[in-house]
Amino acid sequence: MHKPLTPNSPMDYFKEGAEIEISSDEDGFRGAWFAGTVVNPPAKKRNKTLVHVEYKTIMADESGSCPLRETIDVVQLRPPPPRERSRTFQISEEVDAYYNDGWWEGVITEAHENSRFAVFFRTSREQLEFSENDLRLHREWINGNWVPPLEEENVKNEEKSAVDVRSVFSEGALVEVSSDEEGFQGAWFAATIVKSIERNKFLIEYKCLRTEDDTEFLREEVDAVHIRPYPPETVAVDRFHLLEEVDAMFNDGWWVGVISKVLGRTSYIVYFRGTNEEMEFDHSDIRLHQDWIDGKWVMASQALEL
């Protein structure tokens, strides 16, 4: 396991020979992380910090004898996440599934026999079955810390209290909803719970999205895996920092991204891995990214307290 990194120096890890995971911006590979190593450490070039890397599972030739090497923006890199030696996964947990030589983020939707699970991938709208050996708990690398942190090995997951979605998503509750529609993937939209339809399924009404004729707010039936409570207010942030994970308000939704450049005290460039785009945002249109994990909102500053 890698030693914890100090929050103020997340780039200190990317030294020559360091093991890493790489996100790709090529079509068909977005949303996945691939194992690699650092060939040359970070170097500034044209307002970007670039790192020369070598993939472990992607080859440059058809014979499979020469690993692919690329020069990548540092915002597309992270250390390999820690992983529990054994773990019992639960329905609605966010996981990474090993598929096509990389780790792809998804949500567990079904538990099958022989420790196999169905995983739904929002980006491709596919559902595939995996052995628990090919799954790991999804983690984000935020300010040099893994969120959530590695679980204590002596704590059995089956003893952890499950979140009752019906009590969290009660009628009238303010929530955020993720969408599978083309052009909206990777964003969360404010909504309210209208009513519970069936087990783990709800009728919701969006706060900003409207019907095609613009006469009323849009209503949809949504599975619980696409719903989370509305994030709580955080302590006011005076300034965001390079490589800090944030949500940016765009097209009526919150899109998760990474600060790739600080332009001043009130404006930033945010990089979105899902689309390989960079956009400029004012300070007021950015919030600290939080994850809804095991019925709790978790930020990087709270990670070590769990």
C-alpha positions as CSV (number, residue, x, y, z in Angstrom):
1,M,0.0,0.0,0.0
2,H,1.2,3.5,-0.8
3,K,1.9,5.9,2.0
4,P,-0.6,8.7,2.4
5,L,0.2,11.8,0.5
6,T,0.1,15.3,2.0
7,P,-2.9,17.2,0.8
8,N,-0.7,20.2,-0.2
9,S,1.5,18.2,-2.5
10,P,-0.5,15.6,-4.5
11,M,1.9,15.8,-7.5
12,D,4.9,14.8,-5.3
13,Y,3.9,11.1,-6.0
14,F,4.5,11.2,-9.7
15,K,8.2,10.5,-9.7
16,E,10.1,8.3,-12.2
17,G,9.1,4.7,-11.8
18,A,6.0,5.4,-9.7
19,E,3.0,3.1,-10.3
20,I,-0.1,5.0,-11.4
21,E,-3.5,4.7,-13.0
22,I,-4.3,6.6,-16.2
23,S,-7.6,7.9,-17.5
24,S,-8.0,8.0,-21.2
25,D,-9.8,10.7,-23.3
26,E,-10.2,8.5,-26.4
27,D,-13.6,7.4,-27.5
28,G,-14.6,4.0,-26.1
29,F,-12.1,4.3,-23.2
30,R,-13.5,7.3,-21.3
31,G,-14.6,6.5,-17.7
32,A,-11.9,3.8,-17.2
33,W,-8.5,3.8,-15.4
34,F,-5.6,1.8,-16.7
35,A,-2.5,0.7,-14.8
36,G,0.8,2.3,-15.8
37,T,4.1,3.7,-14.6
38,V,5.8,7.1,-14.8
39,V,8.6,7.3,-17.3
40,N,9.4,11.0,-16.9
41,P,8.2,13.1,-14.0
42,P,5.9,16.2,-14.3
43,A,7.1,19.1,-16.5
44,K,5.4,22.4,-17.3
45,K,4.6,23.0,-20.9
46,R,2.2,25.6,-22.3
47,N,0.3,26.1,-19.1
48,K,-0.1,22.4,-18.5
49,T,1.8,19.9,-16.4
50,L,2.6,16.9,-18.5
51,V,3.9,13.4,-17.5
52,H,5.4,10.8,-19.8
53,V,3.8,7.4,-18.9
54,E,3.8,3.8,-19.9
55,Y,0.7,1.6,-19.8
56,K,0.9,-1.9,-18.4
57,T,-2.0,-3.5,-20.2
58,I,-2.3,-1.4,-23.4
59,M,0.2,-2.2,-26.2
60,A,1.5,0.0,-29.0
61,D,1.7,-2.8,-31.5
62,E,-0.5,-5.8,-32.5
63,S,2.0,-8.3,-31.3
64,G,1.6,-7.1,-27.8
65,S,5.4,-6.8,-27.2
66,C,5.7,-3.1,-26.8
67,P,3.7,-1.2,-24.1
68,L,2.1,2.0,-25.2
69,R,3.8,5.2,-24.0
70,E,2.1,8.6,-24.0
71,T,2.5,12.1,-22.6
72,I,-0.5,12.9,-20.4
73,D,-1.8,15.9,-18.5
74,V,-1.3,15.3,-14.8
75,V,-5.0,15.7,-14.1
76,Q,-5.5,12.4,-15.9
77,L,-3.3,10.5,-13.4
78,R,-3.6,9.1,-9.9
79,P,-1.8,6.5,-7.7
80,P,-3.3,3.0,-7.7
81,P,-6.2,3.0,-5.1
82,P,-5.9,0.9,-2.0
83,R,-8.0,-2.3,-1.9
84,E,-9.4,-4.4,0.9
85,R,-8.2,-8.0,1.0
86,S,-11.7,-9.3,1.1
87,R,-15.1,-7.5,1.0
88,T,-18.8,-8.3,0.7
89,F,-20.4,-5.9,-1.8
90,Q,-23.9,-4.5,-1.4
91,I,-26.6,-3.4,-3.9
92,S,-26.3,0.3,-4.9
93,E,-22.6,0.5,-3.9
94,E,-20.4,2.3,-6.4
95,V,-17.6,0.1,-7.5
96,D,-14.9,-0.3,-10.2
97,A,-15.1,-3.4,-12.3
98,Y,-12.1,-4.8,-14.2
99,Y,-13.0,-5.1,-17.8
100,N,-11.1,-4.8,-21.1
101,D,-7.8,-4.3,-19.3
102,G,-9.0,-1.4,-17.2
103,W,-11.1,-0.4,-14.2
104,W,-14.6,1.0,-15.1
105,E,-16.8,2.9,-12.6
106,G,-20.3,1.4,-12.1
107,V,-23.1,0.7,-9.6
108,I,-24.0,-2.7,-8.3
109,T,-27.7,-3.4,-9.2
110,E,-28.1,-7.1,-8.4
111,A,-26.5,-9.8,-6.2
112,H,-26.3,-13.2,-7.8
113,E,-25.2,-16.7,-6.6
114,N,-21.5,-17.7,-6.2
115,S,-20.4,-14.1,-5.2
116,R,-21.3,-12.6,-8.6
117,F,-22.8,-9.2,-9.1
118,A,-24.6,-7.2,-11.9
119,V,-22.9,-3.9,-12.4
120,F,-24.6,-1.0,-14.3
121,F,-22.3,1.5,-16.2
122,R,-23.9,4.9,-16.5
123,T,-21.7,6.1,-19.3
124,S,-22.4,3.2,-21.7
125,R,-25.8,2.3,-20.2
126,E,-24.7,-1.4,-20.1
127,Q,-25.2,-3.9,-17.3
128,L,-22.6,-6.8,-17.0
129,E,-22.0,-9.5,-14.5
130,F,-18.7,-9.8,-12.6
131,S,-17.1,-12.0,-9.9
132,E,-16.4,-10.2,-6.7
133,N,-12.7,-10.8,-7.4
134,D,-13.0,-8.4,-10.4
135,L,-14.6,-5.6,-8.3
136,R,-13.2,-3.0,-5.9
137,L,-14.9,-0.3,-4.0
138,H,-14.9,3.0,-6.0
139,R,-12.6,5.6,-4.6
140,E,-11.7,9.2,-5.6
141,W,-8.2,10.6,-5.1
142,I,-8.8,14.0,-3.6
143,N,-6.1,16.4,-2.4
144,G,-3.7,13.5,-1.8
145,N,-6.2,11.3,0.1
146,W,-8.4,8.4,-0.9
147,V,-12.1,8.9,-0.3
148,P,-13.4,6.7,1.2
149,P,-10.2,5.5,3.1
150,L,-9.3,1.9,3.3
151,E,-11.7,0.0,5.6
152,E,-10.5,-1.7,8.7
153,E,-9.9,-5.3,7.9
154,N,-11.5,-6.5,11.1
155,V,-14.8,-4.8,10.4
156,K,-17.2,-7.1,8.6
157,N,-19.2,-5.3,6.0
158,E,-22.3,-7.4,6.7
159,E,-22.3,-5.8,10.2
160,K,-22.5,-2.3,8.7
161,S,-26.0,-0.9,8.8
162,A,-27.6,-0.7,5.4
163,V,-29.1,2.6,4.3
164,D,-32.9,2.5,4.0
165,V,-33.5,4.3,0.8
166,R,-37.2,4.8,1.5
167,S,-36.4,6.7,4.7
168,V,-33.8,8.9,3.0
169,F,-35.9,9.5,-0.1
170,S,-39.2,10.3,1.5
171,E,-41.9,12.3,-0.3
172,G,-40.9,15.9,-0.8
173,A,-37.2,15.3,0.0
174,L,-34.7,17.4,-2.0
175,V,-32.4,15.2,-3.9
176,E,-29.9,15.1,-6.8
177,V,-30.5,12.8,-9.8
178,S,-28.0,11.5,-12.4
179,S,-29.1,11.0,-16.0
180,D,-28.2,8.3,-18.6
181,E,-29.3,10.4,-21.5
182,E,-26.7,11.4,-24.2
183,G,-25.2,14.7,-23.3
184,F,-26.2,14.6,-19.7
185,Q,-24.0,11.7,-18.4
186,G,-21.8,12.7,-15.5
187,A,-24.0,15.4,-14.1
188,W,-26.3,15.7,-11.1
189,F,-29.6,17.6,-11.3
190,A,-31.6,19.0,-8.4
191,A,-35.1,17.4,-7.9
192,T,-37.7,16.5,-5.3
193,I,-39.2,13.1,-4.5
194,V,-42.9,13.1,-5.6
195,K,-43.6,9.5,-4.4
196,S,-42.2,6.0,-4.0
197,I,-43.4,3.8,-6.9
198,E,-42.0,0.4,-6.0
199,R,-39.0,-1.0,-4.2
200,N,-35.9,1.2,-5.0
201,K,-37.8,3.2,-7.6
202,F,-39.2,6.8,-7.3
203,L,-41.1,9.4,-9.2
204,I,-39.1,12.7,-9.1
205,E,-39.7,16.2,-10.3
206,Y,-36.6,18.2,-11.5
207,K,-36.1,21.7,-10.1
208,C,-34.6,23.2,-13.4
209,L,-35.3,20.8,-16.2
210,R,-38.6,21.3,-18.0
211,T,-40.8,19.5,-20.4
212,E,-40.3,19.9,-24.2
213,D,-43.3,22.4,-24.4
214,D,-41.8,24.3,-21.4
215,T,-45.2,24.2,-19.6
216,E,-44.0,22.4,-16.4
217,F,-41.1,20.9,-14.7
218,L,-40.0,17.5,-16.0
219,R,-41.1,14.4,-14.0
220,E,-39.4,11.0,-14.4
221,E,-39.4,7.5,-12.8
222,V,-35.9,6.9,-11.5
223,D,-34.1,4.0,-9.9
224,A,-32.5,4.6,-6.5
225,V,-29.0,4.0,-7.9
226,H,-29.4,7.3,-9.8
227,I,-30.6,9.3,-6.7
228,R,-28.7,10.8,-3.8
229,P,-29.6,13.3,-1.1
230,Y,-28.9,16.9,-1.9
231,P,-25.4,17.7,-0.7
232,P,-25.2,19.7,2.6
233,E,-23.7,23.2,2.7
234,T,-20.0,23.2,3.3
235,V,-17.8,25.8,4.9
236,A,-17.3,28.7,2.5
237,V,-14.1,28.2,0.4
238,D,-12.0,31.3,-0.1
239,R,-10.0,29.7,-2.9
240,F,-9.9,26.5,-4.8
241,H,-6.5,24.8,-5.5
242,L,-4.9,23.0,-8.5
243,L,-6.0,19.4,-8.9
244,E,-8.8,19.9,-6.3
245,E,-11.9,17.9,-7.2
246,V,-15.0,20.1,-7.6
247,D,-18.5,20.2,-9.0
248,A,-19.1,23.0,-11.6
249,M,-22.6,24.4,-12.4
250,F,-23.3,24.1,-16.1
251,N,-26.5,23.6,-18.1
252,D,-28.6,23.4,-15.0
253,G,-26.6,20.6,-13.4
254,W,-23.5,19.9,-11.3
255,W,-20.7,18.3,-13.2
256,V,-17.7,16.7,-11.4
257,G,-14.3,17.9,-12.6
258,V,-10.8,18.8,-11.5
259,I,-9.2,22.3,-11.2
260,S,-6.6,22.3,-13.9
261,K,-5.6,25.9,-13.7
262,V,-6.1,28.8,-11.2
263,L,-6.7,32.0,-13.2
264,G,-7.1,34.3,-10.2
265,R,-8.9,34.5,-6.9
266,T,-12.3,34.4,-8.7
267,S,-11.9,32.2,-11.8
268,Y,-10.7,28.8,-12.7
269,I,-10.2,26.3,-15.5
270,V,-12.0,23.0,-14.8
271,Y,-11.1,19.8,-16.6
272,F,-13.9,17.2,-17.2
273,R,-12.5,13.6,-17.7
274,G,-15.7,12.2,-19.2
275,T,-15.6,14.6,-22.1
276,N,-11.9,15.6,-22.1
277,E,-13.0,19.3,-22.1
278,E,-11.8,22.3,-20.1
279,M,-14.0,25.2,-19.3
280,E,-13.6,28.5,-17.3
281,F,-15.9,29.0,-14.3
282,D,-16.4,31.8,-11.7
283,H,-15.8,30.9,-8.1
284,S,-19.5,31.2,-7.4
285,D,-20.3,28.4,-9.9
286,I,-18.0,25.9,-8.2
287,R,-18.5,23.8,-5.1
288,L,-16.3,21.2,-3.3
289,H,-17.0,17.7,-4.5
290,Q,-18.6,15.4,-2.0
291,D,-19.4,11.7,-2.3
292,W,-22.4,9.9,-0.8
293,I,-20.9,6.8,0.7
294,D,-22.7,4.3,3.1
295,G,-25.3,6.8,3.9
296,K,-22.9,9.7,4.7
297,W,-21.5,12.6,2.8
298,V,-17.7,12.4,2.7
299,M,-15.1,15.1,1.7
300,A,-11.3,14.7,1.5
301,S,-10.9,16.6,4.8
302,Q,-13.2,14.0,6.6
303,A,-11.8,10.9,5.0
304,L,-9.4,10.0,7.8
305,E,-12.1,10.4,10.4
306,L,-14.3,7.6,9.0
